[in-house]
């Protein structure tokens, strides 16, 4: 997931360090969609453009630590409001 976006970021990161130091870049596929001052601005634009489809946001110049959460990647970690009060009702 996001392999193409990560590869594109890594290929262009050195150039972007001089052009956009400390900025946030929004990447979809092999395309730089936008450059933003804040993470929130990048997230707002990304969600407006792509909805729930994945895209990458990275801060230029920052060392990235990869984190993998398999339950999120596989889509098995979701909130289910119907079960949010389990064990708290009188009929349980």
Biopython code that builds the backbone (N, CA, C, O; Angstrom):
import numpy as np
from Bio.PDB.StructureBuilder import StructureBuilder

atoms = [
    (1, "UNK", "N", (0.837, -1.178, 0.000)),
    (1, "UNK", "CA", (0.000, 0.000, 0.000)),
    (1, "UNK", "C", (0.889, 1.253, 0.000)),
    (1, "UNK", "O", (1.796, 1.365, 0.825)),
    (2, "UNK", "N", (0.648, 2.148, -0.875)),
    (2, "UNK", "CA", (1.378, 3.410, -1.029)),
    (2, "UNK", "C", (2.820, 3.239, -1.499)),
    (2, "UNK", "O", (3.619, 4.167, -1.380)),
    (3, "UNK", "N", (3.162, 2.069, -2.029)),
    (3, "UNK", "CA", (4.534, 1.845, -2.480)),
    (3, "UNK", "C", (4.949, 2.859, -3.551)),
    (3, "UNK", "O", (6.058, 3.392, -3.509)),
    (4, "UNK", "N", (4.052, 3.124, -4.513)),
    (4, "UNK", "CA", (4.360, 4.069, -5.586)),
    (4, "UNK", "C", (4.583, 5.473, -5.034)),
    (4, "UNK", "O", (5.515, 6.164, -5.447)),
    (5, "UNK", "N", (3.741, 5.893, -4.113)),
    (5, "UNK", "CA", (3.853, 7.225, -3.515)),
    (5, "UNK", "C", (5.140, 7.356, -2.698)),
    (5, "UNK", "O", (5.827, 8.374, -2.774)),
    (6, "UNK", "N", (5.457, 6.333, -1.927)),
    (6, "UNK", "CA", (6.682, 6.364, -1.120)),
    (6, "UNK", "C", (7.911, 6.425, -2.017)),
    (6, "UNK", "O", (8.846, 7.183, -1.758)),
    (7, "UNK", "N", (7.898, 5.627, -3.063)),
    (7, "UNK", "CA", (9.029, 5.629, -4.003)),
    (7, "UNK", "C", (9.177, 7.020, -4.657)),
    (7, "UNK", "O", (10.291, 7.528, -4.788)),
    (8, "UNK", "N", (8.072, 7.619, -5.056)),
    (8, "UNK", "CA", (8.106, 8.944, -5.675)),
    (8, "UNK", "C", (8.655, 9.984, -4.693)),
    (8, "UNK", "O", (9.462, 10.835, -5.067)),
    (9, "UNK", "N", (8.215, 9.907, -3.445)),
    (9, "UNK", "CA", (8.718, 10.821, -2.417)),
    (9, "UNK", "C", (10.225, 10.666, -2.255)),
    (9, "UNK", "O", (10.956, 11.657, -2.244)),
    (10, "UNK", "N", (10.688, 9.431, -2.128)),
    (10, "UNK", "CA", (12.122, 9.176, -1.929)),
    (10, "UNK", "C", (12.952, 9.639, -3.121)),
    (10, "UNK", "O", (14.058, 10.152, -2.945)),
    (11, "UNK", "N", (12.430, 9.463, -4.328)),
    (11, "UNK", "CA", (13.142, 9.892, -5.539)),
    (11, "UNK", "C", (13.286, 11.415, -5.622)),
    (11, "UNK", "O", (14.249, 11.919, -6.198)),
    (12, "UNK", "N", (12.332, 12.139, -5.049)),
    (12, "UNK", "CA", (12.305, 13.594, -5.176)),
    (12, "UNK", "C", (12.660, 14.350, -3.902)),
    (12, "UNK", "O", (12.763, 15.577, -3.923)),
    (13, "UNK", "N", (12.847, 13.644, -2.806)),
    (13, "UNK", "CA", (13.037, 14.279, -1.507)),
    (13, "UNK", "C", (14.218, 15.249, -1.475)),
    (13, "UNK", "O", (14.099, 16.347, -0.930)),
    (14, "UNK", "N", (15.338, 14.862, -2.042)),
    (14, "UNK", "CA", (16.517, 15.751, -2.020)),
    (14, "UNK", "C", (16.237, 17.077, -2.725)),
    (14, "UNK", "O", (16.625, 18.134, -2.228)),
    (15, "UNK", "N", (15.579, 17.032, -3.854)),
    (15, "UNK", "CA", (15.227, 18.253, -4.586)),
    (15, "UNK", "C", (14.248, 19.092, -3.787)),
    (15, "UNK", "O", (14.401, 20.309, -3.679)),
    (16, "UNK", "N", (13.247, 18.437, -3.231)),
    (16, "UNK", "CA", (12.228, 19.155, -2.468)),
    (16, "UNK", "C", (12.776, 19.780, -1.200)),
    (16, "UNK", "O", (12.238, 20.783, -0.733)),
    (17, "UNK", "N", (13.847, 19.208, -0.621)),
    (17, "UNK", "CA", (14.431, 19.790, 0.601)),
    (17, "UNK", "C", (14.857, 21.238, 0.383)),
    (17, "UNK", "O", (14.713, 22.068, 1.281)),
    (18, "UNK", "N", (15.377, 21.543, -0.795)),
    (18, "UNK", "CA", (15.791, 22.924, -1.065)),
    (18, "UNK", "C", (14.613, 23.789, -1.513)),
    (18, "UNK", "O", (14.617, 25.000, -1.289)),
    (19, "UNK", "N", (13.612, 23.183, -2.140)),
    (19, "UNK", "CA", (12.459, 23.936, -2.632)),
    (19, "UNK", "C", (11.388, 24.159, -1.564)),
    (19, "UNK", "O", (10.807, 25.241, -1.483)),
    (20, "UNK", "N", (11.127, 23.143, -0.749)),
    (20, "UNK", "CA", (10.013, 23.175, 0.204)),
    (20, "UNK", "C", (10.430, 22.747, 1.615)),
    (20, "UNK", "O", (9.771, 21.888, 2.202)),
    (21, "UNK", "N", (11.489, 23.311, 2.168)),
    (21, "UNK", "CA", (11.938, 22.850, 3.489)),
    (21, "UNK", "C", (10.857, 23.013, 4.561)),
    (21, "UNK", "O", (10.279, 24.087, 4.726)),
    (22, "UNK", "N", (10.601, 21.920, 5.284)),
    (22, "UNK", "CA", (9.629, 21.958, 6.374)),
    (22, "UNK", "C", (8.175, 21.933, 5.941)),
    (22, "UNK", "O", (7.289, 21.908, 6.795)),
    (23, "UNK", "N", (7.899, 21.939, 4.649)),
    (23, "UNK", "CA", (6.520, 21.914, 4.150)),
    (23, "UNK", "C", (6.008, 20.479, 4.087)),
    (23, "UNK", "O", (6.785, 19.529, 4.182)),
    (24, "UNK", "N", (4.719, 20.331, 3.928)),
    (24, "UNK", "CA", (4.073, 19.031, 3.784)),
    (24, "UNK", "C", (3.692, 18.839, 2.329)),
    (24, "UNK", "O", (3.086, 19.719, 1.717)),
    (25, "UNK", "N", (4.048, 17.682, 1.774)),
    (25, "UNK", "CA", (3.703, 17.395, 0.388)),
    (25, "UNK", "C", (2.610, 16.324, 0.349)),
    (25, "UNK", "O", (2.609, 15.382, 1.141)),
    (26, "UNK", "N", (1.691, 16.496, -0.587)),
    (26, "UNK", "CA", (0.613, 15.544, -0.824)),
    (26, "UNK", "C", (0.910, 14.850, -2.145)),
    (26, "UNK", "O", (1.050, 15.501, -3.181)),
    (27, "UNK", "N", (1.004, 13.521, -2.101)),
    (27, "UNK", "CA", (1.383, 12.731, -3.267)),
    (27, "UNK", "C", (0.314, 11.680, -3.525)),
    (27, "UNK", "O", (-0.160, 11.009, -2.608)),
    (28, "UNK", "N", (-0.054, 11.556, -4.798)),
    (28, "UNK", "CA", (-0.970, 10.502, -5.238)),
    (28, "UNK", "C", (-0.339, 9.860, -6.458)),
    (28, "UNK", "O", (-0.115, 10.524, -7.469)),
    (29, "UNK", "N", (-0.049, 8.568, -6.367)),
    (29, "UNK", "CA", (0.645, 7.890, -7.459)),
    (29, "UNK", "C", (2.040, 8.479, -7.601)),
    (29, "UNK", "O", (2.770, 8.614, -6.619)),
    (30, "UNK", "N", (2.401, 8.825, -8.818)),
    (30, "UNK", "CA", (3.697, 9.467, -9.086)),
    (30, "UNK", "C", (3.489, 10.938, -9.416)),
    (30, "UNK", "O", (4.053, 11.460, -10.378)),
    (31, "UNK", "N", (2.672, 11.596, -8.605)),
    (31, "UNK", "CA", (2.367, 13.004, -8.855)),
    (31, "UNK", "C", (2.359, 13.798, -7.552)),
    (31, "UNK", "O", (1.751, 13.394, -6.561)),
    (32, "UNK", "N", (3.037, 14.918, -7.577)),
    (32, "UNK", "CA", (2.987, 15.858, -6.460)),
    (32, "UNK", "C", (1.717, 16.675, -6.629)),
    (32, "UNK", "O", (1.608, 17.476, -7.557)),
    (33, "UNK", "N", (0.775, 16.480, -5.752)),
    (33, "UNK", "CA", (-0.526, 17.152, -5.848)),
    (33, "UNK", "C", (-0.451, 18.560, -5.283)),
    (33, "UNK", "O", (-1.030, 19.486, -5.852)),
    (34, "UNK", "N", (0.258, 18.736, -4.165)),
    (34, "UNK", "CA", (0.336, 20.051, -3.555)),
    (34, "UNK", "C", (1.370, 20.117, -2.451)),
    (34, "UNK", "O", (1.851, 19.100, -1.952)),
    (35, "UNK", "N", (1.700, 21.355, -2.083)),
    (35, "UNK", "CA", (2.660, 21.640, -1.010)),
    (35, "UNK", "C", (1.945, 22.557, -0.020)),
    (35, "UNK", "O", (1.307, 23.530, -0.421)),
    (36, "UNK", "N", (2.050, 22.246, 1.278)),
    (36, "UNK", "CA", (1.242, 22.918, 2.301)),
    (36, "UNK", "C", (2.098, 23.319, 3.498)),
    (36, "UNK", "O", (3.128, 22.709, 3.784)),
    (37, "UNK", "N", (1.647, 24.346, 4.178)),
    (37, "UNK", "CA", (2.343, 24.812, 5.380)),
    (37, "UNK", "C", (2.080, 23.924, 6.589)),
    (37, "UNK", "O", (2.931, 23.798, 7.469)),
    (38, "UNK", "N", (0.902, 23.308, 6.630)),
    (38, "UNK", "CA", (0.535, 22.493, 7.786)),
    (38, "UNK", "C", (0.013, 21.127, 7.357)),
    (38, "UNK", "O", (-0.462, 20.955, 6.234)),
    (39, "UNK", "N", (0.106, 20.172, 8.254)),
    (39, "UNK", "CA", (-0.447, 18.844, 8.018)),
    (39, "UNK", "C", (-1.957, 18.933, 7.820)),
    (39, "UNK", "O", (-2.515, 18.252, 6.960)),
    (40, "UNK", "N", (-2.613, 19.767, 8.611)),
    (40, "UNK", "CA", (-4.061, 19.902, 8.518)),
    (40, "UNK", "C", (-4.482, 20.382, 7.133)),
    (40, "UNK", "O", (-5.454, 19.873, 6.574)),
    (41, "UNK", "N", (-3.766, 21.349, 6.575)),
    (41, "UNK", "CA", (-4.092, 21.842, 5.233)),
    (41, "UNK", "C", (-3.932, 20.735, 4.198)),
    (41, "UNK", "O", (-4.752, 20.608, 3.289)),
    (42, "UNK", "N", (-2.883, 19.938, 4.332)),
    (42, "UNK", "CA", (-2.654, 18.819, 3.408)),
    (42, "UNK", "C", (-3.754, 17.773, 3.560)),
    (42, "UNK", "O", (-4.264, 17.264, 2.562)),
    (43, "UNK", "N", (-4.122, 17.450, 4.784)),
    (43, "UNK", "CA", (-5.193, 16.477, 5.026)),
    (43, "UNK", "C", (-6.529, 16.970, 4.482)),
    (43, "UNK", "O", (-7.275, 16.203, 3.873)),
    (44, "UNK", "N", (-6.832, 18.247, 4.698)),
    (44, "UNK", "CA", (-8.076, 18.814, 4.181)),
    (44, "UNK", "C", (-8.151, 18.682, 2.670)),
    (44, "UNK", "O", (-9.169, 18.249, 2.130)),
    (45, "UNK", "N", (-7.076, 19.056, 1.987)),
    (45, "UNK", "CA", (-7.071, 18.994, 0.530)),
    (45, "UNK", "C", (-7.092, 17.543, 0.046)),
    (45, "UNK", "O", (-7.792, 17.219, -0.913)),
    (46, "UNK", "N", (-6.334, 16.680, 0.700)),
    (46, "UNK", "CA", (-6.318, 15.272, 0.319)),
    (46, "UNK", "C", (-7.682, 14.618, 0.465)),
    (46, "UNK", "O", (-8.115, 13.885, -0.423)),
    (47, "UNK", "N", (-8.359, 14.873, 1.567)),
    (47, "UNK", "CA", (-9.681, 14.270, 1.768)),
    (47, "UNK", "C", (-10.713, 14.866, 0.821)),
    (47, "UNK", "O", (-11.624, 14.168, 0.376)),
    (48, "UNK", "N", (-10.578, 16.145, 0.511)),
    (48, "UNK", "CA", (-11.499, 16.776, -0.442)),
    (48, "UNK", "C", (-11.323, 16.180, -1.836)),
    (48, "UNK", "O", (-12.302, 15.905, -2.530)),
    (49, "UNK", "N", (-10.069, 15.984, -2.241)),
    (49, "UNK", "CA", (-9.777, 15.467, -3.585)),
    (49, "UNK", "C", (-10.015, 13.962, -3.732)),
    (49, "UNK", "O", (-10.530, 13.510, -4.754)),
    (50, "UNK", "N", (-9.637, 13.189, -2.709)),
    (50, "UNK", "CA", (-9.594, 11.738, -2.858)),
    (50, "UNK", "C", (-10.540, 10.963, -1.950)),
    (50, "UNK", "O", (-10.679, 9.749, -2.103)),
    (51, "UNK", "N", (-11.189, 11.634, -1.014)),
    (51, "UNK", "CA", (-12.097, 10.935, -0.113)),
    (51, "UNK", "C", (-11.361, 9.889, 0.699)),
    (51, "UNK", "O", (-10.360, 10.189, 1.349)),
    (52, "UNK", "N", (-11.854, 8.665, 0.663)),
    (52, "UNK", "CA", (-11.266, 7.582, 1.462)),
    (52, "UNK", "C", (-10.206, 6.789, 0.710)),
    (52, "UNK", "O", (-9.677, 5.812, 1.238)),
    (53, "UNK", "N", (-9.890, 7.198, -0.517)),
    (53, "UNK", "CA", (-8.837, 6.533, -1.286)),
    (53, "UNK", "C", (-7.487, 6.975, -0.722)),
    (53, "UNK", "O", (-7.315, 8.142, -0.370)),
    (54, "UNK", "N", (-6.534, 6.053, -0.635)),
    (54, "UNK", "CA", (-5.255, 6.362, 0.002)),
    (54, "UNK", "C", (-4.413, 7.347, -0.804)),
    (54, "UNK", "O", (-4.468, 7.386, -2.033)),
    (55, "UNK", "N", (-3.640, 8.136, -0.077)),
    (55, "UNK", "CA", (-2.682, 9.097, -0.613)),
    (55, "UNK", "C", (-1.625, 9.289, 0.458)),
    (55, "UNK", "O", (-1.803, 8.869, 1.602)),
    (56, "UNK", "N", (-0.520, 9.927, 0.082)),
    (56, "UNK", "CA", (0.594, 10.074, 1.021)),
    (56, "UNK", "C", (0.832, 11.540, 1.343)),
    (56, "UNK", "O", (0.832, 12.393, 0.456)),
    (57, "UNK", "N", (1.033, 11.820, 2.614)),
    (57, "UNK", "CA", (1.454, 13.150, 3.065)),
    (57, "UNK", "C", (2.732, 12.946, 3.865)),
    (57, "UNK", "O", (2.783, 12.135, 4.790)),
    (58, "UNK", "N", (3.757, 13.695, 3.491)),
    (58, "UNK", "CA", (5.035, 13.634, 4.210)),
    (58, "UNK", "C", (5.567, 15.046, 4.398)),
    (58, "UNK", "O", (5.321, 15.935, 3.583)),
    (59, "UNK", "N", (6.294, 15.231, 5.481)),
    (59, "UNK", "CA", (6.959, 16.507, 5.729)),
    (59, "UNK", "C", (8.342, 16.458, 5.097)),
    (59, "UNK", "O", (9.106, 15.521, 5.329)),
    (60, "UNK", "N", (8.657, 17.456, 4.310)),
    (60, "UNK", "CA", (9.935, 17.518, 3.603)),
    (60, "UNK", "C", (11.042, 17.828, 4.609)),
    (60, "UNK", "O", (10.937, 18.764, 5.402)),
    (61, "UNK", "N", (12.106, 17.020, 4.558)),
    (61, "UNK", "CA", (13.254, 17.217, 5.435)),
    (61, "UNK", "C", (13.201, 16.419, 6.712)),
    (61, "UNK", "O", (14.178, 16.380, 7.460)),
    (62, "UNK", "N", (12.090, 15.790, 6.973)),
    (62, "UNK", "CA", (11.929, 15.015, 8.202)),
    (62, "UNK", "C", (12.337, 13.564, 7.968)),
    (62, "UNK", "O", (12.029, 12.993, 6.921)),
    (63, "UNK", "N", (13.022, 12.971, 8.930)),
    (63, "UNK", "CA", (13.374, 11.558, 8.858)),
    (63, "UNK", "C", (12.104, 10.767, 9.138)),
    (63, "UNK", "O", (11.427, 11.003, 10.139)),
    (64, "UNK", "N", (11.785, 9.841, 8.264)),
    (64, "UNK", "CA", (10.542, 9.098, 8.370)),
    (64, "UNK", "C", (10.777, 7.744, 9.010)),
    (64, "UNK", "O", (11.647, 6.981, 8.589)),
    (65, "UNK", "N", (9.993, 7.463, 10.026)),
    (65, "UNK", "CA", (10.023, 6.161, 10.680)),
    (65, "UNK", "C", (8.779, 5.413, 10.216)),
    (65, "UNK", "O", (7.652, 5.836, 10.473)),
    (66, "UNK", "N", (9.002, 4.297, 9.530)),
    (66, "UNK", "CA", (7.880, 3.505, 9.020)),
    (66, "UNK", "C", (7.184, 2.788, 10.167)),
    (66, "UNK", "O", (7.829, 2.180, 11.021)),
    (67, "UNK", "N", (5.863, 2.868, 10.174)),
    (67, "UNK", "CA", (5.044, 2.188, 11.164)),
    (67, "UNK", "C", (4.017, 1.359, 10.407)),
    (67, "UNK", "O", (3.353, 1.857, 9.498)),
    (68, "UNK", "N", (3.894, 0.112, 10.782)),
    (68, "UNK", "CA", (2.932, -0.763, 10.128)),
    (68, "UNK", "C", (1.916, -1.230, 11.155)),
    (68, "UNK", "O", (2.275, -1.751, 12.210)),
    (69, "UNK", "N", (0.653, -1.040, 10.836)),
    (69, "UNK", "CA", (-0.426, -1.508, 11.694)),
    (69, "UNK", "C", (-1.294, -2.420, 10.833)),
    (69, "UNK", "O", (-2.228, -1.952, 10.182)),
    (70, "UNK", "N", (-0.995, -3.711, 10.824)),
    (70, "UNK", "CA", (-1.689, -4.640, 9.932)),
    (70, "UNK", "C", (-3.212, -4.588, 10.034)),
    (70, "UNK", "O", (-3.897, -4.707, 9.018)),
    (71, "UNK", "N", (-3.743, -4.417, 11.215)),
    (71, "UNK", "CA", (-5.198, -4.384, 11.362)),
    (71, "UNK", "C", (-5.802, -3.216, 10.589)),
    (71, "UNK", "O", (-6.894, -3.346, 10.036)),
    (72, "UNK", "N", (-5.116, -2.085, 10.543)),
    (72, "UNK", "CA", (-5.600, -0.949, 9.760)),
    (72, "UNK", "C", (-5.441, -1.216, 8.276)),
    (72, "UNK", "O", (-6.350, -0.938, 7.494)),
    (73, "UNK", "N", (-4.305, -1.747, 7.883)),
    (73, "UNK", "CA", (-4.030, -2.035, 6.477)),
    (73, "UNK", "C", (-5.039, -3.024, 5.917)),
    (73, "UNK", "O", (-5.495, -2.873, 4.784)),
    (74, "UNK", "N", (-5.388, -4.029, 6.698)),
    (74, "UNK", "CA", (-6.304, -5.063, 6.237)),
    (74, "UNK", "C", (-7.763, -4.665, 6.418)),
    (74, "UNK", "O", (-8.658, -5.385, 5.976)),
    (75, "UNK", "N", (-8.014, -3.527, 7.063)),
    (75, "UNK", "CA", (-9.384, -3.062, 7.238)),
    (75, "UNK", "C", (-10.174, -3.805, 8.288)),
    (75, "UNK", "O", (-11.404, -3.779, 8.263)),
    (76, "UNK", "N", (-9.500, -4.465, 9.208)),
    (76, "UNK", "CA", (-10.237, -5.223, 10.226)),
    (76, "UNK", "C", (-10.383, -4.453, 11.536)),
    (76, "UNK", "O", (-11.040, -4.930, 12.462)),
    (77, "UNK", "N", (-9.793, -3.295, 11.622)),
    (77, "UNK", "CA", (-9.910, -2.483, 12.830)),
    (77, "UNK", "C", (-10.847, -1.322, 12.524)),
    (77, "UNK", "O", (-10.451, -0.328, 11.917)),
    (78, "UNK", "N", (-12.087, -1.467, 12.954)),
    (78, "UNK", "CA", (-13.093, -0.431, 12.720)),
    (78, "UNK", "C", (-13.961, -0.309, 13.960)),
    (78, "UNK", "O", (-14.182, -1.283, 14.681)),
    (79, "UNK", "N", (-14.439, 0.873, 14.190)),
    (79, "UNK", "CA", (-15.357, 1.070, 15.308)),
    (79, "UNK", "C", (-16.743, 0.603, 14.890)),
    (79, "UNK", "O", (-17.195, 0.904, 13.786)),
    (80, "UNK", "N", (-17.408, -0.119, 15.754)),
    (80, "UNK", "CA", (-18.759, -0.574, 15.494)),
    (80, "UNK", "C", (-19.645, -0.025, 16.598)),
    (80, "UNK", "O", (-19.641, -0.558, 17.708)),
    (81, "UNK", "N", (-20.409, 1.034, 16.320)),
    (81, "UNK", "CA", (-21.227, 1.666, 17.359)),
    (81, "UNK", "C", (-22.190, 0.706, 18.038)),
    (81, "UNK", "O", (-22.528, 0.898, 19.206)),
    (82, "UNK", "N", (-22.636, -0.322, 17.331)),
    (82, "UNK", "CA", (-23.576, -1.273, 17.925)),
    (82, "UNK", "C", (-22.946, -2.042, 19.082)),
    (82, "UNK", "O", (-23.658, -2.535, 19.956)),
    (83, "UNK", "N", (-21.630, -2.147, 19.095)),
    (83, "UNK", "CA", (-20.953, -2.894, 20.151)),
    (83, "UNK", "C", (-20.208, -2.001, 21.142)),
    (83, "UNK", "O", (-19.494, -2.494, 22.016)),
    (84, "UNK", "N", (-20.375, -0.707, 21.002)),
    (84, "UNK", "CA", (-19.605, 0.204, 21.849)),
    (84, "UNK", "C", (-20.021, 0.172, 23.307)),
    (84, "UNK", "O", (-19.239, 0.554, 24.177)),
    (85, "UNK", "N", (-21.238, -0.278, 23.593)),
    (85, "UNK", "CA", (-21.693, -0.314, 24.976)),
    (85, "UNK", "C", (-21.817, -1.745, 25.509)),
    (85, "UNK", "O", (-22.485, -1.978, 26.517)),
    (86, "UNK", "N", (-21.175, -2.698, 24.835)),
    (86, "UNK", "CA", (-21.293, -4.087, 25.273)),
    (86, "UNK", "C", (-20.807, -4.248, 26.714)),
    (86, "UNK", "O", (-19.769, -3.720, 27.112)),
    (87, "UNK", "N", (-21.589, -4.987, 27.462)),
    (87, "UNK", "CA", (-21.229, -5.235, 28.850)),
    (87, "UNK", "C", (-21.708, -4.158, 29.794)),
    (87, "UNK", "O", (-21.488, -4.271, 31.000)),
    (88, "UNK", "N", (-22.358, -3.109, 29.296)),
    (88, "UNK", "CA", (-22.806, -2.036, 30.176)),
    (88, "UNK", "C", (-24.320, -1.999, 30.306)),
    (88, "UNK", "O", (-24.849, -1.256, 31.132)),
    (89, "UNK", "N", (-25.039, -2.804, 29.486)),
    (89, "UNK", "CA", (-26.488, -2.789, 29.555)),
    (89, "UNK", "C", (-26.977, -3.782, 30.599)),
    (89, "UNK", "O", (-26.291, -4.751, 30.923)),
    (90, "UNK", "N", (-28.171, -3.528, 31.118)),
    (90, "UNK", "CA", (-28.721, -4.382, 32.145)),
    (90, "UNK", "C", (-29.056, -5.768, 31.614)),
    (90, "UNK", "O", (-29.015, -6.732, 32.379)),
    (91, "UNK", "N", (-29.391, -5.905, 30.314)),
    (91, "UNK", "CA", (-29.775, -7.196, 29.759)),
    (91, "UNK", "C", (-28.569, -8.005, 29.280)),
    (91, "UNK", "O", (-28.755, -9.033, 28.629)),
    (92, "UNK", "N", (-27.356, -7.582, 29.575)),
    (92, "UNK", "CA", (-26.157, -8.305, 29.160)),
    (92, "UNK", "C", (-25.866, -9.443, 30.082)),
    (92, "UNK", "O", (-24.888, -10.164, 29.883)),
]
sb = StructureBuilder()
sb.init_structure("model")
sb.init_model(0)
sb.init_chain("A")
sb.init_seg("    ")
for serial, (resi, resn, name, xyz) in enumerate(atoms, 1):
    if name == "N":
        sb.init_residue(resn, " ", resi, " ")
    sb.init_atom(name, np.array(xyz, "f"), 0.0, 1.0, " ", f" {name:<3s}", serial, name[0])
structure = sb.get_structure()
